[in-house]
Amino acid sequence: MSDSQLQQSGTQLFKVLTFFDLMVYGLVYVSPVGPWGTWAFASDLAGGAVALAFLIGVVALLFTAFSYATMAMEVPDAGSVYTYAKVSMGEAVGFLAGWMVLLDYILLPALMYVFCGAALGAFIPVVPAWAWILTVATYNIAVNWFGIKNSARFNFGTLIVQFVLLFAVLLPTVYVLVKHHSPILSVTPWWNANATPQGLFSAATLCVLAYTGFDAITTLASEVRPEQRHLIGRSVVATLVFLGVLGIFNVWLLSDLSVGLKFKDPTVGTFDAVSHRIDPTLGTITAWAAAIVTAISITPPMVTAVARVLYAMAKNHEMPHALARIHPRYGIPHVALLVSGGISIAIALYFAGAFDTLTAMVNFGAMVAFIAVNASVIVLFAVRRRSKRWISHVVSPILGIGMLIAVLTQMRMVGLIVGFGWMAAGIVVCLVLRRRRVAGLPRPPVSVAASSTRS
């Protein structure tokens, strides 16, 4: 059967996305305003040299982005790290890689639901936080229900809203700095007397976490138009570079705006700076607008990603096969969408009053998955194919792994306990699957791009 026939029969995801759609998806997922929640923390750690810390963080992630781009060219299928590790290092490692990234993809929507519930609950206190959680979660599932192309159009609309919010803060910032003859784009956020190499390193590990999610683009590989599949990897790198440059410029201006301010809660450092240095009303409006934008724009792509990973694993009989069902009309893995949505809702409701704890649990899975992608490049190219491209197939992924291990060492203990506990559970599930696997069970082949014959 042709791809169009398979799509019409409801057995294959719809291949309708373009390079532009992938870029928009990545930008919305990570968010142009993403650094707002972390830059004040990073600034304290880096002794004020927050722009340099963000630059180091982005450069550190670039090594992993290059590895994603390399693997996306070789294996342009759904599943992202799960499929890459499976092809290069075998079924068991592939399953564990997919299992670990699921931790991040399930916890992130839950974290956003809790944040939205707390913020919107404070804005309209007559509505309890749990009601906001259910409302936002239901909305996110609905956005994803009517097909990936409709989701892509929605992502573009909400991306515009995010940029409007960003410039609603940055333009008044520039105006106020110029009006009061304050330093603008000064050297201080890059280096000053309070900055130390150790502080910069600690801050950079936090900045890395602010950009996690760029890899989710690769979960949509099976829904990209065939003639544009070679652009998947390019979209991953381009998204990270664009957001990296924008984020550095963002925190550079905010750092200049907040000179001399002491934040009681660095989480809301952006809004405090706007309130004190520009206008209190603008600060309040910006805070609520950021909460609403998070609810309507950032969480839908997160829900998309986890459903695609579950679909890929189920298609290969490593999750309940019902998760691989495709909606005959909308071409989405609707069962995986509902199941993953339900799990995220349950986690959000359980941790509704423990936002800090849930925050500490996020990102362990992403870091382990990133390590697996870098290892996939080394094993597939340097070990199995004896590639002579040492820089791209050995040095770059090794540097990526080193950076990621450094990030893991900075995680809070609760995050490490949950992460390693999830990993142990994954190992048990993997062993059970291997024992119960029926001999001769058919497995859909993982397609490898034509370039796979080249080293």
C-alpha positions in Angstrom: 0.0 0.0 0.0 1.1 3.6 -0.7 1.6 6.1 2.1 -1.7 7.8 1.1 -3.5 4.5 1.2 -2.1 3.7 4.6 -3.1 7.1 5.9 -6.6 6.7 4.6 -6.9 3.3 6.2 -6.0 4.7 9.6 -2.8 2.6 10.0 -0.2 5.4 9.6 0.4 8.9 10.8 -0.4 11.6 8.3 2.7 12.9 6.6 1.8 16.6 6.3 4.3 18.6 8.2 6.9 21.0 6.7 10.2 22.4 7.8 8.4 25.5 8.8 5.9 23.5 11.0 8.8 21.8 12.7 10.5 25.1 13.5 7.3 26.5 14.9 6.8 23.4 17.0 10.3 23.6 18.5 10.0 27.3 19.2 6.6 27.0 20.9 7.8 24.0 22.9 10.9 25.6 24.4 9.3 29.1 24.2 10.9 32.5 23.4 10.0 33.6 27.0 11.4 30.4 28.5 14.4 32.1 30.1 12.1 34.2 32.3 11.7 31.5 34.9 15.5 30.7 35.3 17.6 33.8 34.4 17.4 35.3 37.9 18.5 32.1 39.5 21.3 31.8 37.0 22.3 35.4 37.6 22.7 34.8 41.3 24.8 31.7 40.7 27.0 33.3 38.0 27.6 36.5 40.0 25.7 38.5 37.5 27.4 37.1 34.4 24.1 35.6 33.2 24.5 36.2 29.5 27.8 34.3 29.5 26.1 31.5 31.5 23.3 31.2 28.9 25.8 31.2 26.1 27.8 28.3 27.7 24.5 26.4 28.2 23.5 26.7 24.6 26.9 25.8 23.3 26.8 22.7 25.6 23.5 21.6 24.1 24.7 22.2 20.6 26.7 19.0 20.7 23.6 17.0 21.5 21.6 18.9 18.8 24.2 17.9 16.2 23.8 14.3 17.4 20.0 14.5 17.0 20.5 16.0 13.5 22.9 13.1 12.6 20.5 10.4 13.8 17.4 12.1 12.3 19.1 11.8 8.9 19.7 8.1 9.4 16.4 7.1 11.1 13.6 9.5 10.0 10.9 7.6 12.0 8.7 8.4 15.0 10.1 7.7 18.5 13.1 10.0 18.6 15.7 8.7 21.0 13.8 5.5 21.5 14.2 4.6 17.8 17.8 6.0 17.5 19.1 3.9 20.4 17.2 0.8 19.2 18.7 1.0 15.7 22.3 1.7 17.0 22.5 -0.2 20.3 19.7 -2.8 20.2 16.2 -3.3 21.5 16.9 -3.3 25.2 18.9 0.0 25.2 16.3 1.5 22.9 13.5 0.6 25.2 15.3 2.0 28.2 16.1 5.2 26.3 12.4 5.6 25.4 11.3 4.8 28.9 13.6 7.5 30.3 12.4 10.2 27.9 8.8 9.3 28.8 9.6 10.5 32.3 10.4 13.9 31.1 7.6 14.1 28.5 5.0 13.1 31.1 6.3 15.2 33.9 6.7 18.4 31.9 2.9 18.8 31.0 2.1 17.9 34.7 4.5 20.6 35.8 2.9 23.2 33.5 -0.6 22.2 34.7 0.4 22.7 38.3 2.0 26.1 37.4 -1.1 27.2 35.5 -3.4 26.0 38.3 -1.5 28.0 40.9 -1.2 31.1 38.8 -4.7 31.2 37.5 -6.1 30.1 40.9 -4.5 33.2 42.4 -5.9 35.3 39.6 -9.5 33.9 40.0 -9.5 32.5 43.6 -13.1 31.3 43.4 -12.0 28.6 41.0 -9.8 26.0 42.8 -6.4 25.0 41.4 -7.6 21.4 40.6 -10.3 22.8 38.4 -7.8 24.9 36.5 -5.6 21.8 36.1 -8.4 19.8 34.6 -9.5 22.7 32.3 -6.0 23.3 31.0 -5.3 19.6 30.5 -8.6 19.0 28.7 -7.9 22.0 26.5 -4.5 20.6 25.6 -5.9 17.2 24.6 -8.5 18.9 22.5 -5.9 21.0 20.6 -4.1 17.7 19.7 -7.2 15.7 18.9 -8.1 17.2 15.5 -4.9 16.3 13.6 -1.3 17.3 13.5 -1.7 19.9 10.8 -4.4 21.7 12.8 -2.1 21.5 15.8 0.7 23.1 13.6 -1.6 26.0 12.7 -2.5 26.5 16.3 1.2 26.4 17.3 1.9 29.2 14.8 -0.8 31.4 16.3 0.3 30.9 19.8 3.9 31.5 18.8 2.9 35.0 17.6 1.3 35.5 21.0 4.5 34.5 22.8 6.5 37.0 20.7 4.0 39.8 21.4 4.5 39.0 25.1 8.3 39.0 24.7 8.4 42.4 23.0 5.8 43.8 25.4 8.6 43.5 28.0 11.8 44.0 26.0 10.7 47.2 24.1 9.7 49.1 27.3 13.0 47.8 28.9 15.0 49.4 26.1 12.9 52.6 26.4 13.4 52.9 30.1 17.2 52.2 29.9 17.7 54.8 27.2 15.4 57.4 28.9 17.4 57.2 32.2 20.8 56.9 30.5 21.4 53.6 32.1 23.8 51.1 30.6 22.2 49.1 27.9 23.7 45.8 26.6 26.6 46.4 29.1 29.6 44.2 29.7 28.5 43.3 33.3 26.2 40.4 32.3 29.1 38.8 30.5 31.8 39.3 33.1 32.3 41.3 36.3 34.2 41.2 39.6 31.7 38.9 41.3 31.8 36.2 38.5 33.7 33.0 39.1 34.3 30.0 36.9 32.6 27.7 39.4 29.6 29.9 39.6 29.4 30.2 35.8 29.5 26.4 35.6 26.7 26.0 38.1 24.6 28.6 36.3 25.2 27.1 32.9 23.8 23.8 34.1 20.6 25.6 35.0 20.5 27.4 31.7 20.8 24.0 29.9 17.6 23.0 31.6 15.9 26.1 30.3 16.3 24.8 26.7 15.3 21.2 27.1 12.6 20.3 24.7 14.2 21.2 21.4 14.7 17.5 20.8 10.9 17.0 20.7 10.9 18.0 17.1 12.2 14.5 16.2 9.2 12.8 17.7 7.2 14.1 14.7 9.5 12.5 12.1 6.9 10.1 10.8 4.5 13.1 10.1 6.9 15.1 7.9 6.4 15.3 4.2 8.7 12.7 2.5 10.5 15.4 0.4 11.3 17.4 3.6 12.4 14.6 5.9 16.1 15.5 5.3 15.3 18.8 7.0 14.3 17.3 10.4 17.9 17.5 11.8 18.4 21.0 10.4 15.2 22.2 12.2 16.5 20.8 15.5 19.8 22.7 15.3 18.2 25.9 13.8 15.6 26.0 16.6 18.2 25.7 19.4 20.5 28.3 17.8 17.6 30.8 17.3 16.3 30.3 20.8 19.8 30.5 22.2 20.6 33.9 20.5 17.2 35.2 21.4 17.5 34.0 25.0 20.9 35.6 25.5 19.7 38.9 24.2 16.6 38.6 26.4 18.5 38.0 29.7 21.2 40.6 28.7 18.5 43.3 28.7 16.7 42.0 31.8 20.0 41.9 33.6 20.7 45.6 32.8 17.2 46.5 33.8 17.5 44.8 37.2 20.9 46.2 38.3 20.8 46.8 42.1 17.6 44.8 42.6 17.4 42.0 45.2 14.8 39.4 44.3 13.0 37.6 47.1 11.8 35.0 44.7 14.0 34.6 41.6 11.2 32.6 39.9 9.4 35.9 39.3 12.5 38.0 38.7 11.3 39.2 35.3 8.0 40.5 36.7 9.7 42.1 39.7 12.1 43.9 37.5 9.4 45.2 35.2 7.3 46.3 38.2 10.1 48.2 40.0 11.8 49.7 37.0 9.1 50.2 34.4 5.5 50.1 35.7 3.8 48.0 38.5 0.7 47.5 36.4 2.8 46.3 33.4 4.5 43.8 35.8 1.2 42.4 37.1 -0.2 42.2 33.5 2.9 40.5 32.3 2.9 37.9 35.1 -0.7 36.9 34.4 -0.2 37.0 30.6 2.8 34.6 31.0 0.7 32.2 33.0 -2.1 32.2 30.4 0.4 31.9 27.5 1.9 28.9 29.3 -1.5 27.3 29.5 -2.5 27.9 25.9 0.7 27.6 23.9 3.6 25.7 25.6 1.7 22.6 26.9 0.0 21.4 23.7 3.4 20.5 22.0 4.4 18.7 25.1 1.3 16.5 24.9 2.1 15.9 21.2 5.6 14.6 22.0 4.7 12.0 24.7 1.9 10.6 22.5 4.3 10.0 19.6 6.9 8.2 21.8 4.2 6.0 23.3 2.9 5.3 19.8 6.3 4.3 18.5 7.0 2.0 21.4 3.6 0.4 21.2 4.0 -0.1 17.4 7.1 -2.2 18.2 5.2 -4.2 20.9 7.0 -2.6 23.8 4.0 -0.9 25.2 0.3 -2.1 25.1 -0.5 -2.4 21.4 -3.7 -0.3 21.8 -1.4 2.8 22.2 -0.4 2.3 18.5 -4.0 2.9 17.2 -4.4 5.7 14.8 -7.6 7.7 14.6 -9.1 7.0 11.1 -10.2 10.6 10.6 -7.6 12.8 12.3 -4.5 10.6 11.9 -3.3 10.9 15.5 -2.4 8.2 18.0 -5.6 9.0 20.0 -5.3 6.2 22.6 -1.7 7.2 23.4 -2.9 10.8 23.6 -5.7 10.0 26.1 -3.6 7.7 28.2 -0.6 10.0 28.5 -3.0 12.9 29.2 -4.6 11.0 32.0 -1.3 10.2 33.6 -0.1 13.8 33.4 -3.4 15.0 35.0 -3.1 12.4 37.8 0.5 13.5 38.5 -0.5 17.2 38.4 -3.4 16.7 40.8 -1.1 14.7 43.2 1.6 17.4 43.2 -0.8 20.4 43.0 0.6 21.7 46.3 4.2 20.7 45.7 5.4 22.6 42.7 9.1 22.7 43.9 9.2 19.0 44.3 7.8 18.3 40.9 10.2 20.8 39.4 13.1 18.9 40.9 11.9 15.7 39.3 11.7 17.1 35.8 14.7 16.8 33.3 16.4 13.7 34.6 14.8 11.7 31.9 15.7 14.3 29.3 19.4 14.3 30.3 19.6 10.5 30.2 17.9 10.5 26.8 20.3 13.1 25.5 23.2 10.9 26.6 21.7 8.0 24.8 21.4 10.0 21.5 25.1 11.0 21.7 26.0 7.4 22.5 23.9 6.3 19.5 26.1 8.4 17.1 29.3 6.9 18.5 28.1 3.3 18.4 26.4 3.5 15.0 29.1 5.4 13.1 32.4 5.1 14.9 32.0 1.6 16.2 29.8 -0.2 13.7 30.6 1.6 10.5 34.2 2.6 11.4 33.6 6.2 10.4 36.7 8.4 9.9 34.7 11.6 10.7 36.2 11.8 14.2 34.9 15.3 15.0 31.2 14.8 14.2 31.0 11.1 15.1 33.3 10.8 18.2 34.5 14.1 19.6 31.3 16.1 19.4 29.1 13.4 21.0 31.6 12.7 23.7 31.7 16.4 24.6 27.9 16.3 24.6 27.9 13.4 27.1 30.4 15.1 29.3 28.2 18.3 29.5 25.1 16.3 30.3 26.8 14.3 33.1 27.9 17.6 34.6 24.2 18.8 34.5 23.1 15.6 36.2 25.5 16.2 39.1 23.8 19.5 39.8 20.3 18.0 40.1 18.5 18.0 43.5 18.5 14.7 45.4 14.7 14.1 44.9 15.1 14.4 41.2 18.0 11.8 41.2 16.0 9.4 43.4 12.9 9.6 41.2 15.0 9.3 38.0 17.0 6.3 39.1 13.8 4.7 40.5 12.1 5.2 37.1 15.2 3.7 35.4 15.1 0.6 37.7 11.4 0.2 37.0 12.2 0.4 33.3 14.9 -2.3 33.6 12.3 -4.6 35.3 9.7 -3.9 32.6 12.3 -4.6 29.9 13.2 -8.0 31.4 9.6 -8.9 31.7 8.9 -8.0 28.1 11.9 -10.1 26.9 10.7 -13.1 28.8 7.1 -12.9 27.7 7.9 -12.0 24.1 6.2 -14.5 21.7 8.6 -16.2 19.3 8.2 -14.9 15.8 6.1 -11.9 16.8 6.1 -9.5 13.8 7.8 -6.3 14.2 7.5 -3.3 11.9 10.9 -2.6 10.4 12.7 0.6 11.4 13.5 2.4 8.1 16.9 3.9 7.7 17.6 6.6 5.3 19.5 5.9 2.1 22.4 7.7 3.6 22.9 4.9 6.1 25.2 3.1 3.7 27.6 5.9 3.8 30.1 6.5 6.6 
